[in-house]
Amino acid sequence: MSFLKFLAHAAFVTSNEMDGHSPILHGYSLKSVDYDVVDDITVWLGSSMHDKFLEFLRAEQVGVYAYSVNSHQVVGHAWAIRNVAEETRTVNGYFPLPPHSALIHYCRVDESRQGDGIFGEMLIHLIQQLLRQHVGIQRVYIDAATANRASVKAISRVGFCRIGTLRMLQYRGRYMLISSPFLLSNSRSGLRSWFTKP
């Protein structure tokens, strides 16, 4: 998505927040996750996710979810961890998150809805929410399994650029897949330079 299209899209989404419908995804709605909706959202995800989502909210993470307007089913979610500290901290047990940055993680789209553009729209909605609520965020990261070509493609379309490869890592006695971290090439440094290289 080009810089001008992204800004026009951002303005349109912001102006349409009252009804929560995505101007791009017809038939879907994008909303913020808060304590009031966790019970409804986790019906789709299962009871084990209920506690996980509450844990994320207590840790002041930012979350969004997508649902089908026709079937009233939740079809996806995405979360972001913020680091407002003055030093780099390791998040999720492996990712070195610099100060004043956010890492988008824990994203999922229902298999039957993959390919509908939901993932990219959730990322845009989540980034907008992050930057509206947390002015100090200067960079936004996301990582994806290198083998997940569909996610990598959607991540790139939103404006992220690959910045490296996290090799096979051992975490809690298990080995993780090779992952590619991405940096939003339009990371914000105030409102004046949404699209700047780090």
Secondary structure, 3 states (H helix, E strand, C coil): CCHHHHHHHHHHHHHCCCCCECCCCCCEEEEECCCCCHHHHHHHHCHHHHHHHHHHHHCCCEEEEEEECCCCCEEEEEEEEEECCCCCEEECCCEEECCCEEEEEEEEECHHHCCCCHHHHHHHHHHHHHHHHCCCCCEEEEEEECCCHHHHHHHHHHCEEECCCECCEEECCEEECCEEEEEECCECCCCCCCCECC
